[in-house]
Amino acid sequence: MGASLAWIEASHDHYSRSLLAPIVNRSCAAFDDTAHASHPGKRYFDHSLLSRLLARYVNDDGWVDYDGLKNERHLLNRYLESLGNADPGELINRCEQLAFWINGYNSLTLADVLDDVYGKARSVREVAGFFNRKGHFIASHQLTLDEIEERGREINDPRIHFALVCASTSCPKLQKFAYDGRDLDLELEQAARKFLGDPARGARIELPDRLLLSPILKWYSGDFSGRSGGLGHFFARVEATISDRTALDYVAKYAAPDVKRWIDEKRPVVTYFDYDWSLNAQSTHKSPSGASQ
């Protein structure tokens, strides 16, 4: 088993770190938060400043105007400062906490791209330690992007993978709004359906009997299957590599009715897209006419 584990761990780099907590296939809204409702110390976090910036500098295709965002870096910095001094434990429920970690990850990724990638490298993959070395002051701790992601994953909602944006073309689209705990269950449902309904990044039928999927479904198969950490996560990865049942079952939950029927009838062979790590910048995603998409 050691050789197999080494092969799996080496196969996807940034996504190869082991789980530190059990992952179950639930939503943040499935937890009973009524105990927090009347607690005077619990609150919602204000993400309105991030929403303003995203609405201004992200287009409908999810590509980012980094030149424009750079001109308002002071506003992004102000939002990041609010993340640094926050206590997620004071937030009113788990959906609000999950929104905090998702928005924290996405906003800090934008800041890191401005600092280390845009105009200097072609992708985040070309910057050593982009995900696992550089610390960020958030929730009164110095955390890497990988560690911020782990904090969100500990809330046990696998749909987080359709909301976290690693500034790359094959990532889910960056939305034109910040996630909000009060609407998060609906927002994550929409994000899952949009991503898995995207034939360029999420899922695409290739007749007669092949389904092409995002490798995110393979890299995080333990999250989507409800397997726990440790050996449970290892065996979930093996299952995804051998039979792909985990990926098919999860995609079928969110696919359009005709695609779901096709999956149920065909139980197709699953293959995975090559992940495109090129930067999610408007300047590098042009329409045929030359205009930014």
HUWO-V26409 format. One record per pair of residues at least 24 apart in sequence whose C-alpha atoms are under 10 Angstrom apart, sorted by sequence separation. I is the first residue (numbers start at 1). GAP is how many residues later the second one is. D is the distance in Angstrom with one decimal. If there is no record, write none. Layout:
I|GAP|D, I|GAP|D
//
This chain:
52|24|9.9, 80|24|7.8, 83|24|9.8, 112|24|9.7, 163|24|9.0, 171|24|9.0, 172|24|9.3, 221|24|9.8, 222|24|8.6, 225|24|8.7, 244|24|9.4, 245|24|9.8, 50|25|8.4, 79|25|9.4, 83|25|9.8, 163|25|7.0, 221|25|6.7, 224|25|9.1, 225|25|7.8, 244|25|8.0, 245|25|9.0, 49|26|7.4, 50|26|7.0, 159|26|9.3, 162|26|7.3, 172|26|9.4, 218|26|8.1, 221|26|7.1, 224|26|6.7, 243|26|8.5, 244|26|6.4, 49|27|7.8, 80|27|7.5, 161|27|9.3, 162|27|9.1, 163|27|9.9, 217|27|9.2, 220|27|9.6, 224|27|9.7, 243|27|8.3, 244|27|8.8, 50|28|9.5, 79|28|8.5, 80|28|7.3, 108|28|7.7, 157|28|9.7, 159|28|9.8, 160|28|7.3, 162|28|9.3, 163|28|6.5, 173|28|9.5, 218|28|8.6, 242|28|9.8, 49|29|8.4, 50|29|6.6, 79|29|9.9, 108|29|9.7, 159|29|6.0, 162|29|5.7, 163|29|8.2, 172|29|7.7, 217|29|8.2, 218|29|7.0, 221|29|9.7, 241|29|9.4, 49|30|6.4, 50|30|9.1, 77|30|9.5, 108|30|9.5, 158|30|9.6, 159|30|7.5, 161|30|9.3, 162|30|5.5, 170|30|8.2, 171|30|7.6, 172|30|8.2, 217|30|5.7, 240|30|9.4, 241|30|9.6, 48|31|9.0, 49|31|10.0, 76|31|7.7, 77|31|9.4, 80|31|8.9, 105|31|9.8, 157|31|9.3, 159|31|9.8, 160|31|9.1, 161|31|8.4, 162|31|9.0, 169|31|9.9, 170|31|5.7, 171|31|9.1, 216|31|9.5, 217|31|9.1, 47|32|7.8, 76|32|9.0, 104|32|9.8, 159|32|7.9, 160|32|8.9, 162|32|8.7, 163|32|9.3, 169|32|8.5, 170|32|8.5, 215|32|9.6, 46|33|9.2, 105|33|9.7, 112|33|9.9, 159|33|6.4, 162|33|6.6, 214|33|9.6, 217|33|8.6, 76|34|8.9, 77|34|8.2, 104|34|7.7, 158|34|9.7, 161|34|9.8, 162|34|8.7, 213|34|8.3, 217|34|8.8, 47|35|9.3, 76|35|7.6, 104|35|9.6, 131|35|9.0, 213|35|9.2, 46|36|8.8, 47|36|9.5, 108|36|9.7, 109|36|7.6, 45|37|9.3, 46|37|9.8, 101|37|9.3, 108|37|7.8, 211|37|8.8, 45|38|9.2, 73|38|8.1, 101|38|9.5, 213|38|8.9, 100|39|9.6, 105|39|9.3, 106|39|9.2, 70|40|9.8, 105|40|6.3, 108|40|9.8, 162|40|9.6, 45|41|8.5, 69|41|8.9, 70|41|8.9, 73|41|8.8, 104|41|9.0, 105|41|8.8, 125|41|10.0, 45|42|9.7, 69|42|9.3, 105|42|9.5, 124|42|8.0, 172|42|9.9, 45|43|8.9, 105|43|6.3, 106|43|9.9, 123|43|10.0, 124|43|7.2, 125|43|9.2, 171|43|9.0, 44|44|9.7, 66|44|8.4, 70|44|6.8, 104|44|7.6, 105|44|6.8, 123|44|8.1, 124|44|7.5, 170|44|8.0, 172|44|9.9, 43|45|9.6, 45|45|9.4, 66|45|9.7, 69|45|8.5, 70|45|9.5, 104|45|9.2, 123|45|7.1, 170|45|9.4, 171|45|8.8, 42|46|9.7, 43|46|9.7, 44|46|8.6, 45|46|7.0, 64|46|8.9, 102|46|8.3, 122|46|10.0, 123|46|9.5, 170|46|9.5, 42|47|8.3, 43|47|6.4, 44|47|5.7, 45|47|8.9, 66|47|8.4, 67|47|8.8, 101|47|6.4, 102|47|7.6, 105|47|9.1, 41|48|9.9, 42|48|5.0, 43|48|4.9, 44|48|6.1, 66|48|7.0, 70|48|9.9, 101|48|7.1, 104|48|9.7, 203|48|7.9, 211|48|10.0, 41|49|6.5, 42|49|5.2, 43|49|4.9, 44|49|8.6, 101|49|9.1, 102|49|9.5, 202|49|9.1, 40|50|9.9, 41|50|8.4, 42|50|4.6, 43|50|8.6, 88|50|9.8, 89|50|9.4, 101|50|6.9, 102|50|6.8, 117|50|9.9, 39|51|9.8, 41|51|8.4, 42|51|8.2, 45|51|7.4, 67|51|8.8, 87|51|8.9, 88|51|6.7, 101|51|5.4, 102|51|9.7, 211|51|9.9, 40|52|9.5, 44|52|6.7, 45|52|8.8, 47|52|9.2, 51|52|9.7, 66|52|7.4, 67|52|9.7, 84|52|8.2, 85|52|8.3, 86|52|7.2, 87|52|5.4, 88|52|9.9, 100|52|8.4, 101|52|9.1, 203|52|8.6, 211|52|8.4, 39|53|8.2, 43|53|8.9, 44|53|9.0, 47|53|8.4, 50|53|8.2, 54|53|9.4, 66|53|9.7, 83|53|9.9, 84|53|5.0, 85|53|6.9, 86|53|4.9, 87|53|7.4, 98|53|8.5, 99|53|8.4, 113|53|9.7, 209|53|9.0, 210|53|9.5, 218|53|9.8, 36|54|9.7, 38|54|9.5, 45|54|8.9, 46|54|9.4, 50|54|9.8, 53|54|9.9, 83|54|7.7, 84|54|3.8, 85|54|5.7, 86|54|6.9, 97|54|9.4, 98|54|5.6, 101|54|9.9, 113|54|7.7, 162|54|9.1, 196|54|9.7, 197|54|9.2, 205|54|7.9, 209|54|9.0, 218|54|8.3, 36|55|8.9, 37|55|7.0, 45|55|7.4, 82|55|10.0, 83|55|5.2, 84|55|5.0, 85|55|5.7, 86|55|10.0, 97|55|7.9, 98|55|8.3, 109|55|9.7, 110|55|9.2, 112|55|9.7, 161|55|7.6, 196|55|6.7, 204|55|9.1, 211|55|9.8, 217|55|8.8, 36|56|5.8, 37|56|8.5, 44|56|9.5, 47|56|8.0, 50|56|9.9, 80|56|9.2, 81|56|8.1, 82|56|8.4, 83|56|6.1, 84|56|5.5, 85|56|9.1, 98|56|9.1, 109|56|7.9, 110|56|8.7, 161|56|8.9, 196|56|9.4, 203|56|9.6, 209|56|9.9, 210|56|8.8, 211|56|9.1, 212|56|9.5, 215|56|8.6, 216|56|9.0, 35|57|9.3, 36|57|6.7, 47|57|9.8, 50|57|7.5, 80|57|8.3, 81|57|8.1, 82|57|9.0, 83|57|8.4, 84|57|7.5, 98|57|6.7, 106|57|8.6, 109|57|6.6, 110|57|7.3, 196|57|9.9, 197|57|8.0, 198|57|10.0, 205|57|8.8, 209|57|6.4, 210|57|8.8, 211|57|6.0, 212|57|8.6, 213|57|7.1, 214|57|8.8, 215|57|5.4, 216|57|9.5, 34|58|9.5, 35|58|9.1, 80|58|7.8, 81|58|9.9, 84|58|8.9, 94|58|9.8, 97|58|8.2, 98|58|9.3, 102|58|7.3, 105|58|9.8, 106|58|6.3, 107|58|9.3, 108|58|10.0, 109|58|6.9, 193|58|8.9, 196|58|6.9, 197|58|6.3, 205|58|9.1, 208|58|8.9, 209|58|7.8, 210|58|5.1, 211|58|6.1, 212|58|6.0, 213|58|6.3, 214|58|5.7, 215|58|6.3, 33|59|7.8, 34|59|8.7, 98|59|8.6, 101|59|9.6, 102|59|9.5, 105|59|6.9, 106|59|5.8, 161|59|8.5, 192|59|9.1, 195|59|9.4, 196|59|6.6, 197|59|7.3, 209|59|4.9, 210|59|4.8, 211|59|4.9, 212|59|5.0, 213|59|4.7, 214|59|5.5, 215|59|7.6, 216|59|9.0, 33|60|5.7, 95|60|8.5, 103|60|8.9, 104|60|9.6, 105|60|7.8, 106|60|7.3, 193|60|9.0, 194|60|8.8, 195|60|9.8, 196|60|9.2, 208|60|8.6, 209|60|6.3, 210|60|5.9, 211|60|6.3, 212|60|5.2, 213|60|5.9, 214|60|8.0, 215|60|7.1, 32|61|8.7, 33|61|7.6, 94|61|6.9, 99|61|9.2, 102|61|6.9, 103|61|8.1, 105|61|8.5, 106|61|8.4, 192|61|9.6, 193|61|5.3, 194|61|9.2, 207|61|9.4, 208|61|9.8, 209|61|8.8, 210|61|7.2, 211|61|8.2, 212|61|6.3, 213|61|9.5, 214|61|7.6, 31|62|8.6, 32|62|9.2, 33|62|9.3, 94|62|9.7, 95|62|9.4, 98|62|8.2, 102|62|6.0, 103|62|9.6, 158|62|8.7, 161|62|9.3, 192|62|6.8, 193|62|6.7, 197|62|9.3, 206|62|9.4, 211|62|10.0, 212|62|9.9, 31|63|7.5, 94|63|9.9, 101|63|9.2, 102|63|8.8, 158|63|9.6, 160|63|9.8, 161|63|9.6, 192|63|9.2, 193|63|8.3, 205|63|9.0, 206|63|9.8, 29|64|8.7, 30|64|9.4, 31|64|9.0, 99|64|9.5, 158|64|9.3, 159|64|9.1, 190|64|9.3, 206|64|9.9, 28|65|8.5, 29|65|7.4, 30|65|9.4, 158|65|5.6, 159|65|8.4, 189|65|8.3, 205|65|9.7, 206|65|10.0, 28|66|5.7, 29|66|6.2, 157|66|8.1, 158|66|5.8, 27|67|9.4, 28|67|5.1, 29|67|9.7, 156|67|7.9, 157|67|8.8, 158|67|9.1, 203|67|10.0, 27|68|8.5, 28|68|8.8, 106|68|8.2, 156|68|9.9, 158|68|8.7, 203|68|10.0, 204|68|9.8, 28|69|9.1, 106|69|10.0, 157|69|9.7, 203|69|8.9, 204|69|9.5, 28|70|7.5, 153|70|8.4, 156|70|8.9, 202|70|9.5, 203|70|8.8, 28|71|9.8, 107|71|9.2, 201|71|9.8, 202|71|8.6, 106|72|9.1, 201|72|7.4, 200|73|8.6, 201|73|9.4, 103|74|9.6, 104|74|9.8, 201|74|8.5, 103|75|6.3, 201|75|9.1, 102|76|8.8, 103|76|6.5, 102|77|7.4, 103|77|8.9, 100|78|9.4, 101|78|9.8, 102|78|9.8, 99|79|8.2, 100|79|8.0, 99|80|5.5, 100|80|8.2, 98|81|9.0, 99|81|5.8, 100|81|8.0, 98|82|9.1, 99|82|5.4, 96|83|8.9, 97|83|9.6, 98|83|7.3, 99|83|9.2, 95|84|9.8, 96|84|6.8, 97|84|7.3, 99|84|9.5, 95|85|8.1, 96|85|3.8, 99|85|6.9, 95|86|4.7, 96|86|6.9, 98|86|8.4, 99|86|10.0, 94|87|8.0, 95|87|7.3, 96|87|9.1, 93|88|7.9, 95|88|8.5, 96|88|7.7, 92|89|8.9, 93|89|9.3, 95|89|6.2, 99|89|9.9, 91|90|9.5, 92|90|9.8, 95|90|7.4, 62|103|9.8, 64|103|8.8, 170|103|8.9, 63|104|8.9, 170|104|8.7, 171|104|8.4, 62|105|9.8, 63|105|9.4, 170|105|5.7, 171|105|8.3, 63|106|8.5, 169|106|8.2, 170|106|5.1, 171|106|8.2, 174|106|8.8, 62|107|9.2, 168|107|8.9, 169|107|5.6, 170|107|6.6, 171|107|10.0, 173|107|8.8, 168|108|6.8, 169|108|5.9, 170|108|8.2, 171|108|9.9, 62|109|9.8, 64|109|9.9, 168|109|4.8, 169|109|5.6, 170|109|9.4, 171|109|8.5, 62|110|8.3, 63|110|7.5, 64|110|8.1, 167|110|8.1, 168|110|5.4, 169|110|6.1, 170|110|8.6, 14|111|8.9, 62|111|4.6, 63|111|7.1, 64|111|10.0, 166|111|8.8, 167|111|8.2, 168|111|4.7, 169|111|5.1, 13|112|9.9, 61|112|6.8, 62|112|4.7, 63|112|9.2, 64|112|9.7, 167|112|5.8, 168|112|4.9, 169|112|8.6, 60|113|8.9, 61|113|8.2, 62|113|6.1, 63|113|9.8, 166|113|9.0, 167|113|5.2, 168|113|8.5, 59|114|9.8, 60|114|9.0, 61|114|8.6, 62|114|7.4, 166|114|8.8, 167|114|8.1, 14|115|9.6, 17|115|10.0, 58|115|9.6, 59|115|8.8, 60|115|8.0, 61|115|9.5, 165|115|9.4, 14|116|9.5, 15|116|9.9, 58|116|7.3, 59|116|8.4, 60|116|7.4, 169|116|9.1, 14|117|7.2, 58|117|7.2, 59|117|7.1, 14|118|8.0, 58|118|5.7, 57|119|8.0, 58|119|9.0, 54|120|8.4, 55|120|8.2, 56|120|7.8, 54|121|7.2, 55|121|4.5, 56|121|9.6, 54|122|4.8, 55|122|6.0, 53|123|8.3, 54|123|5.6, 55|123|9.0, 51|124|9.2, 52|124|8.4, 53|124|8.3, 54|124|7.3, 51|125|6.9, 52|125|7.4, 53|125|9.2, 50|126|9.5, 51|126|4.5, 52|126|8.5, 28|127|6.8, 30|127|9.5, 50|127|7.4, 51|127|4.7, 27|128|8.6, 28|128|7.2, 29|128|9.2, 49|128|9.8, 50|128|6.1, 51|128|8.3, 17|129|8.7, 21|129|8.8, 24|129|9.8, 26|129|9.1, 27|129|7.0, 28|129|5.9, 48|129|8.6, 49|129|8.7, 50|129|9.5, 51|129|9.8, 20|130|7.9, 21|130|9.7, 23|130|7.5, 24|130|9.4, 26|130|6.3, 27|130|4.8, 28|130|9.5, 47|130|9.0, 48|130|7.3, 15|131|8.9, 19|131|7.9, 20|131|9.7, 22|131|9.3, 23|131|7.0, 24|131|9.1, 25|131|6.8, 26|131|5.3, 27|131|7.6, 28|131|9.5, 47|131|6.3, 48|131|9.7, 14|132|8.3, 18|132|9.9, 21|132|8.4, 22|132|7.5, 23|132|8.2, 24|132|5.5, 25|132|6.3, 26|132|7.3, 27|132|7.8, 28|132|10.0, 46|132|9.8, 47|132|7.8, 48|132|9.4, 17|133|9.8, 20|133|9.5, 21|133|6.1, 22|133|9.6, 23|133|5.2, 24|133|7.3, 25|133|6.3, 26|133|9.0, 27|133|9.6, 47|133|7.5, 19|134|8.9, 20|134|8.1, 21|134|9.4, 22|134|7.8, 23|134|7.8, 24|134|7.8, 25|134|9.0, 46|134|8.8, 19|135|8.9, 21|135|8.9, 23|135|8.0, 45|135|8.5, 44|136|8.8, 45|136|8.5, 44|137|7.7, 44|138|8.5, 126|151|9.5, 29|152|9.3, 125|152|6.9, 126|152|9.9, 28|153|9.3, 29|153|9.6, 123|153|9.4, 124|153|7.2, 125|153|8.6, 29|154|9.7, 123|154|5.9, 124|154|7.8, 125|154|9.5, 29|155|8.2, 30|155|9.2, 122|155|8.5, 123|155|5.0, 124|155|7.1, 28|156|8.3, 29|156|6.2, 122|156|6.1, 123|156|5.0, 124|156|10.0, 27|157|9.6, 28|157|7.0, 29|157|9.6, 121|157|9.5, 122|157|6.3, 123|157|8.7, 27|158|7.1, 121|158|8.9, 123|158|10.0, 28|160|9.9, 27|161|9.1, 118|161|8.1, 27|162|9.6, 117|162|8.5, 122|162|9.6, 118|163|8.4, 113|166|8.9, 113|167|10.0, 113|168|9.9, 25|197|9.3, 26|197|9.8, 24|198|8.5, 25|198|6.8, 26|198|9.4, 23|199|7.2, 24|199|6.5, 25|199|6.1, 22|200|9.2, 23|200|5.4, 24|200|7.7, 25|200|6.6, 26|200|8.2, 15|201|8.7, 19|201|9.7, 22|201|8.6, 23|201|8.3, 24|201|7.5, 25|201|4.6, 23|202|8.6, 24|202|4.0, 25|202|8.3, 12|203|9.2, 16|203|7.4, 19|203|8.8, 23|203|5.7, 24|203|6.4, 12|204|9.9, 15|204|6.3, 16|204|9.0, 19|204|9.2, 22|204|8.3, 23|204|6.2, 24|204|7.0, 14|205|9.7, 15|205|7.8, 22|205|7.2, 23|205|5.2, 24|205|9.9, 12|206|9.6, 13|206|9.8, 22|206|4.2, 23|206|6.9, 12|207|7.0, 21|207|7.2, 22|207|5.0, 11|208|9.0, 20|208|9.2, 21|208|5.9, 22|208|8.5, 19|209|8.1, 20|209|6.4, 21|209|8.7, 23|209|10.0, 9|210|9.6, 19|210|5.1, 20|210|7.9, 22|210|9.1, 23|210|8.9, 8|211|9.3, 18|211|7.3, 19|211|6.8, 22|211|8.8, 18|212|7.1, 18|213|9.8, 19|213|9.9, 19|214|7.4, 66|214|9.4, 67|214|9.3, 18|215|7.9, 19|215|9.8, 64|215|9.2, 65|215|9.1, 66|215|6.6, 67|215|9.3, 18|216|8.7, 63|216|8.9, 64|216|6.2, 65|216|6.2, 66|216|7.7, 67|216|8.8, 63|217|5.2, 64|217|4.8, 65|217|5.4, 66|217|8.3, 62|218|7.6, 63|218|5.2, 64|218|5.3, 65|218|7.3, 61|219|9.8, 62|219|8.8, 63|219|5.0, 64|219|8.3, 62|220|8.7, 63|220|8.6, 64|220|9.8, 61|221|9.2, 63|221|9.0, 64|221|9.6, 58|222|9.9, 63|222|7.5, 58|223|9.1, 59|223|8.1, 58|224|8.4, 61|224|9.6, 9|225|9.4, 25|225|9.9, 57|225|9.3, 5|226|10.0, 8|226|8.6, 65|227|9.3, 9|228|9.7, 64|228|10.0, 5|229|7.3, 8|229|7.8, 63|229|8.8, 64|229|9.8, 4|230|9.6, 5|230|9.5, 8|230|8.2, 63|230|7.4, 62|231|9.0, 5|232|9.3, 61|232|6.8, 1|233|9.9, 5|233|8.8, 8|233|9.0, 59|233|9.2, 60|233|8.2, 4|234|8.7, 59|234|7.4
//
